[in-house]
């Protein structure tokens, strides 16, 4: 199976992946930043999820 290199649009790290893995990265690990969808590496996507969860745990007053 052929591997591709895709670049995280947050940190710039190149992530080796297959075509199916790239599709998952774009569909699952993307965030809308400045009106544009950005593909994130797994580490940046997890960091973003943790950041949102930390905000939800604090609650709003």
N, C-alpha and C positions, 0 to 999 in steps of 0.2 A: 504494500500500500504506500502510495506516494505521500511524503510529508511536505508541508508548507510552513513558511515562517510568517507569522502575522505579528504586527506591532501593536502593543497596548497604546491606546490613544490618551492614556493618563500619564504613565511612567516612562513609556518609550521602550520597555523591555520587549525583546523579540521572543515569541513563544512558538516552539515547534508544534505543529498540529496536523491532523488529517483534514480533509475537506469537511467531513461530518463534524469534527471537533471545532473547526472554524465556524460552522453554522451554529453550533451550540454556544460558542463564545459570543457571537453577534446577537443571538436570540435571547440567551439567558443572562449573559454578563455584559449588558450594555446599559448605559445611563444617558439620559438627555441632559446635555450640558450646553448652555448658551443656545438652545434651540436646535442642536444637532445631536443625533444619536452617536455615541462613542462606544466602541468595542473595548472592553477592559479585560486584562489578564485575570486569571483566577484570584491572585493575591489582592489586586485592587478591587475586584468585585466583592470579595469577602470583607475587606476593610470598609467599603461603603455600606455593606449590610450591617456590620458591627456598629458603625457610626449611627445609622438609623435606629437600630435596636437600643443603643444607649440613650438616645433622645426619647424614645418611646418609654423606656423604663423610668426616666426622670419625671415624665408626665408634664402636663401644662397646668399653669395656675391662672 
